[in-house]
Amino acid sequence: MLLHWTLLTTALMWTQIFHTSAEKILVYPVEGSHWLNMNIILRELHKRGHDLTVLRSSMSLQIPEHAPHYRSLTIQVSQSISLDKSDLIVSILKKTMASRKSKETFFSFMALYQQLMTAMEQSCRESANMLKIILEDKTFIKKLKNFHLFLADPFYGGGVILGSYLGLPIVLNTRWIMNREAHFAVAPSPLSYIPTFGSELSDKMTFTDRLKNLLHYAIGQYIDHMITRPAYQSIISEFIDPNIDIFSLIQGADLWLMRVDFVFEFPRPTMPNVVYIGGFQCKPSSPLPDELEMFMQSSGEHGVIIMSFGTYFKGFELNLSEIFASAFAHLPQKVVWKYAGPKPSTVSNNTLILDWIPQNDLLGHPKTKLFITHGGTNSIYEAIYHGVPMLAIPLILDQFDNTAHLKAKGIAEVLELTDINVDTFTESVKNILDKRKLYMEHICEISSLLHDTPIKPMDSVIFWLEFVMRHKGAAHLRTESYKMPWYAYHNVDILAFILGVFMILFLIFALSCKLLFKALQRKRKVKQQ
């Protein structure tokens, strides 16, 4: 009986602890693959008993209004605010290919960046319009002040501004902020060895590489000061403070959940309030459906190649599907290809084409020998997690930088989309398979490093989110440098002061010498007289 009551009391105590630790979290996500990442975290927070509320647009395409693990607050926006970026992405994709095909001549390069600037301006304007709808609704705002934490993706600035206005502790789930990699907002980032967005460089740079890196950084700064900051400034001035900007609000976040790991990233300076969670979405593989498992097993000793290019491959006008199908037909391996377009006429019996694939489970299958990918971050970390070499064919935006990282780490070959034909594609696949032992050594070493951590990335996510809620922020981890003017941050005023002191001393010395010289001249004249 005593044991019974002891167990009951302990259970009640744990129930009470669990109940009191549950907090109300307001979530401001971003569409697309960003939402996929955020939703994984939300599911885990729900398991821990937290109360989640997601702010979403009435035009949202990926974020469901109803879900078992959160409630939503839908913002009614104008029909002119469209979150469907597929046409825009395809347009940028075509400009990217034109630029790569012409070997990045000046005019094609500028045409691509003009397209990117137009896309960024449109997206920021839509984000700002939705934010203004929220802030102008005072009744709605009152409902948002009863939360304990604000979790946002800062790819656009709306979430950070709202969190700052509400005065809630802010945690950012991020890798990119608007026009740059997130580290450039929060940590010292010397351009001499830290590649910036679009540069496709490693941390080992020649003089020419550093010049290229500086050029891409300058373009990013132009976009930041001429497009992204102005898009939000009027709202910040009206509702928060006219003397601060969106960049300062982002830098003022309590904690950064950075979706990268240094097994993939190059070493760089960081800050105490940056928590690295790269690979948090990875998990052990599960058994495949029977038909798919039979196909995998039928590959024999040659194994299987997995190919997936994300969502936008179907937007190509190039006849790439026929090229891929023809190349696969001459390989001894079986192929599982995620592809939603028309079935190529040259497809062979060794190739299985599916609209959707259980990618994580396929990568974890012992028969998988190679992963052909566009270089998306999630796919890369899943391949690293399961130790699968890659053939990377980047399509757009950060994928070119991602694949440059992969090549530098020795775990992938990179093939330009504009250079693909049956021969080049087949040669690249065979080259990796022929050198599989070498690639496996590299990928297994990196995979081992990713697994060898004292705490799993997802557990780290939950710990730090709950840490910020327990302590109502994490100001002790946040540098105050973002409040300093640029000239103070870089000690320009100190250098100017020191230079001024030296100039004054030099002038005094020069004037003293001149007066002394004149005095000596007068004395010499007096003696001569």
N, C-alpha and C positions, 0 to 999 in steps of 0.2 A: 504493500500500500504506500509506504514511504517513497519507494522508487517511482511508483506511478505519479504521485503528486510532484516529485522533483522534476520528472520529465515534462509534466504538464506545465509547471511553472516556467521551466526553461523555454519551452515552446512559446508560451505567452510573451516572455521577455523578448525573444527573437522577433516575434510578430510585431511587438510594439516598436522595437528598434527599426525594423524594416519599414513600418508605417511612418514613423517620424522622419526617416531619412528620405522619404519620397518628396520630391520637389516639383514645382510647376515650371516648365521650361517653354519659352516662346521661341519658335524656330522660323527663320527667314531664309528659305533655300533659293537655289538657282536651278533653272531647268536643265534638261539634257543629262549628260553623264555626271554632272555635279550632283544632281538629285539622287542618282543611283548610289553614290558614295554617302550622301547625307542620310538616306533612308536606311542604310545598313546600320549606322550609328543609332538612329531612332529606334530601330527594332531592339537593339541591345539595351538602350535606356528604358524602353517599355518593360523588358524582362526584369529589370531591376526595380520596377515599381514606380517609375517617375511618370508624371502627368504631362503629356506633350500636346502642344497646340501649334499647328503649322499655318503660317500665313501664305495664302496662295492667290494667284490671279484668277479671275473668272474665265480668262482665255488660256489657262494652263493646259498643256498637252500631256505632260508626263506625271504631274503631281495629282493623285486622286483626291477627290473631295471627301470621300469616305474610306476609311481604313481602320482595321482592328486595333492598331497600335498608336493611333493619334486621332485627335479631333482637328478639324480645320476651320479657319476663318477665311472666307472667300471675299476678296476685294473686287467689287464690280467696277471693271474698267471699260473704257471706250472700245468699241469694235475696231477702232483704228490701231489699237495697241495689240499687235499680233506677236505671239511668242513662237510662231512657226518660222524657224530660220533655215529650213531645208533649201529653199531657193537661193537664199543668200549664201549659204555654205557652198552650194554647188557652183555659184558664181565665183566665189573666192577660190574654190578648187580649180576652176578653169584658168583663172588668172595666175594661180600658183604654177600650174603646169606650163603655161605659156612662158612664164619667167624662167622656169627651170630648163625648158627646152631651148631657149635662146641663150643659155649659159649666163643668165642674170645680167643682161645688158642693162645700162642705166635706165632706159625708157621702160622696159618691161618690169624692172625692179620697182620703179616709182609708180607704175600703173597698179601693181599688186598692193603697195602700201596705201595708195589712194583708196583702193577698194576696202582695205582693212580699216582705214580711218572713217570711211563712210559707214561701215558696219558698226564700228565702235560708237560713233556719234548717234546713230539711230537707236542702238541698244541702251545707251546711257540716257537718252531722252525719254525712252519708254519707261525705264526704271525710275527716273525722276518723276514722271507723271503719275505713276502708281503710288509712289511715296507721298506725293502731295495730296492725293485723294485720301490717304490714311491720316495724315497729319491735320487736315482740315476738318475731319470728323471728330469733334471733341468728345462726343458720347462714346465713340468707338475707342478713342485713345484712353479713356478712363478704364475700360476693360483690360487694356494691355499693361496697366501699371501694377497688376497684382501677381506678377511672376517673379521668380527668384533668379532666373538666368536667361540671357539672350544668346542663342546659338545661331550664327549666320555664316553664309558663304559670301565673302567679300569680292567675288568676281565682278559684281556691280556694287555701287556704293549705297544703294537704298537701305539695305539691312543695317549697315553700320550707323547711318544717320538716325534711323529709327531707334536703335538700341541706345545711342547716346542721348537722344531726346527723352527717352523713358527713364534714363538714369539707372539702367540695369547693368550688372556685370556682363561683359561681352566676351564670348569665346568665338574665335573664327576657325572654321573648318575649311582649309584652303591649300592650294598650291599656287594659284595664280590670282592676282588682283588686277582687274581691268587690263592694263597694257604691259604688265611686267610679272616676273616671277616674284613670289611673295617675300622672299628674303630681302629683296632690294628695298622693301618698305620698312623692315624692322631691324635689320642687322647690317653692320658695316660690310660693304661689298666692293672691294678693290677690283677695278676692271682689268688689272694686270694679270689676274689668274682666275677670275670668276666670269664665265661666259654669260652674256645677257641674252634675252629672248631674240631669236632669229639669227644669231651668229653662227650656230652649228659648230661651236668650238669646244675643245676640251680645256682642262686647266693648265695645259702646257702650250703656251702661246709664243709664236715668233713676233718680231716687230710688226709684220704685216697683219698677223692675227689680232694683235692688240689694237691696231688701227681700225680694223674691221669691227672689233668689239665696241670700240668707242663710237663708231658711226651708228651702229644699231642702238646703242644706249642713247645717243643724241636724238634719234628718231623717236624712241620711247618717251624721252623727256618732252619732245614737241607734242606728242599725242596727249601726254599727261597734262601739260599746261594749257594747251589750246583746245582740247576736246573734253577730257574727262572731268577736270576740275570745274570749268565753267558750267558744265551740264548740271551740277549740283549746287553751285555756289549761291544762287538766289534763294534756294530752299534753306540752306544752312544759315544764311544771313537773316532770313525771316523767322526761323523757328529756334535757332540755337545761338549763334554768335557770329556777327559779320567779320570778326577778326581771325577766324579760323577757317580751314578748308577741309575738303574730304580726306586728303592725305593725312592731315593731323588727327582726324577722328579715327582713321584706320590704325594709325600708329599708337593710339591711346587704348586699344583693346587690351583686356586683361591677359588673355592667353591665346596662343596660336597653335592649333592642331595642324601640323604640317604633314601633308600626305606624301612624304618622301622618306627614304632611308639612305644612309651614307654607303650602303652597299651598291647603290645606283648613282647617287649624287656624288659630285666631286667635293673633297674636303673644303670647308669654308668657315669663316667666323659665324657665330650664332649668338643668341641671347637667352637669358634664364627663363623667359616666358614662352619659349618655343619648344613644343613637344613633338617629337618625330614619331609618326604613326604609319609610315610606309608599309604597305602589305597588310593593313588591318582587315581588309576585305577577304584575304586569302584563307583558305580552310582545306583540310584533307579532302581528297576526292571521295565521292559516293559511288556506289555501283551504278553502272549504266543500264538503260532499258535493254531488254533482252535482244531485240533486233540489232541495236547499235553494238552491243557487246559481241554478238556473233560476227558482225562485220569486222570489228577490231581483231578478233581472234583469227579470222580467216586470212590475215595479212602474213602469217607465218613469221619467218626470221627477218623479213624485210621491214616489218613494222608499218606504222601509219604516220602520215603527214596531216597536220591540222592547219586549216587556213581560215582566217576571219579578218574582215576589214571594217568591222563596225557597221554603222548605220548608212553612210552616205555613198558607199561604193556604187549603188544602183544609179547614181546621178551621172556617171561617166558616159560620154558619148564615144569614147575610144572602144575599140573592139577587144578589150582586154580579156573578157570572159572566154572568148574563143582561143586566145593565146594560152591562157592558163589551162584550159581543158585539153588542148593539143599537147602541151608539155607534160601534163600529168599522165596522159595516155601512154607515154613512152617510159614511164618509171615503173620499177618493180614494186614500189610501195603502194599501199592503199591510201586513199585521200578522203578526209572528211572536210567538206568545204561549206562554210556558212555563206549562202548567197540567195538573195530574194528576187533576183532578176530572171529574165527568160533563160530557159535551159539551153546551154551552148550546143550547137549541132555536132561538135567534135568530142563531146564527153564520152569517156570510156567506162567499162564496167568496174574498173578499179576506183572510180570516183563516186562518192556519195554526197549529193548536194542537198542541204537542208536549209529551211528558212531560219531555223533557230537551232543552236547546239548547246549542250551543257558544257561550256568551255572549260570550267574549272575541273570537272570530272574527267574530261578527255585529256587535259594536260597532265593530270595525275595518273593516267593509265600507263602501265608498264610497256605497252606496245607503241606508245607515242615516241617518235624519233625526232621530229622537227615541227616547229610552230612558225607559220608564215603570217605575219601581222603587219598592221599599218603603224604600229608604234604608239598606241594609246597607253596611258599610264597604268590603268587597271590590268590590261592584258600583259604588259611587261612584268608587273609584279607577280601575277599568277604564274607566268612562265618561270620566273626566277624561283618562286616558292617551290615549284615542282621540279626544278632542275632540267628544263627543256631548252636546247639551243634554238636560236631564232634566225629567220631571214626577214629582215625589216624592209618594208616598202612604204616609206612615209608619204602621206597624202597632203597634209595641211597643217598650218600653224605650228604648235609645239612639238608635233610628231618628228619634225626634222631635228630639233634639238635632242629629243629623247633618243632617236636612233644614233645620233653622234655619241651620246653617252654609252649606248650598247656596244658600239664599235670600239670605243676606247677601252671598255672593260673586257673585250675579247670574247663576248658571248653571242655575237650576231654578225652576220654580214648585212650590208646595206645595199639595196638596189634601187636606182632611180626609176620612178614610174615611166618617165619619158624615154628611158633606155630599154624598156622591156620589149622583147620579142621572144619567140619560142626558144631560140638558141641561148640568149642571155639568161632567161629565166631558168631553163633546164641546167645550164652550167652552174648558176649560183646554188641551186638546190643540191646538185651532185657534189659541189665543192664542200658544202657543209657536211653532207653525209659521208663523203670520203675522209674528211678530217674530223669525223665525229668524236674520236678519242680526245683530240686536243680541245675541241669546244666543250666536251663534257667535263674535262678537268676544270676549265674556267667556270662554267655555269654551276658545277657542283660545289666549288669553293665559295662562290658568292651565295649560293642557296644555303650552304651551311652557316655562313655569317648571318644571313637573314633570320634563320631559325634559332641561332645561338644568342638569345636575349634573356635577361632575368625576368622579364614580364612581357606577356604577349601584347602586341600593339593595341588590340581592342580593350584589353584590361587597363592599359595605360590611358586610353581615351576616357573610359568611365571614371577611373580614379581622379583624373585632373578636372573633369567636368564637375564631379561631386566635391572636389577640393575647393573649386571656385565658389560653389554654392554654400559650402560650409563656412567659408571665410568672407563671403559677400564680396568677392573680388580677389585679385592677386596683384595689388599695387606694388608690393615689395619685390616682385619679379620684373616689373616694368621699368625700363629706363625713362627718364624724364627728358631725354635729349630732343624728343620731338617737339617740345615746347620752346626750344631754343631757336632763335633766328639763324639762318644759314651761315651768316658771317661769324656768329659766335661758335656754332658747331665746328666749323673748320678753322677757328682761331684766326680768322682774317683780321679781326679788330686788334688782337694781340700782336700779330705780325706788323700791322700798320702802326701800332703804338711803338714797338721796338724800332721799326724803320724810322719813325718820326723822331725818336730820341737820338738815334745815331745821326740823323740829318742835322738836328739841332746842335749836337756836340761837334759835328764836322764844321757846321757854319760858325760856331763859336771859336773852334780851333783855327779855321781859315781867317776869320775876322781878327783874332788875336795875332796871328802871324802877320797879317797885313798891317795892323797897327804897330807891331813891334818893328817890322821892316821900315815903316815910315819914320818911327822914332829913331832908329839907327841911322837912317839917311839924314835926318835933321841934325843929329849929333855929329855926324861926319862933316856936314857942311859948316857947323859951328867951329869945329877944330881947324878946318881949312882956312876959315876966315881969321 
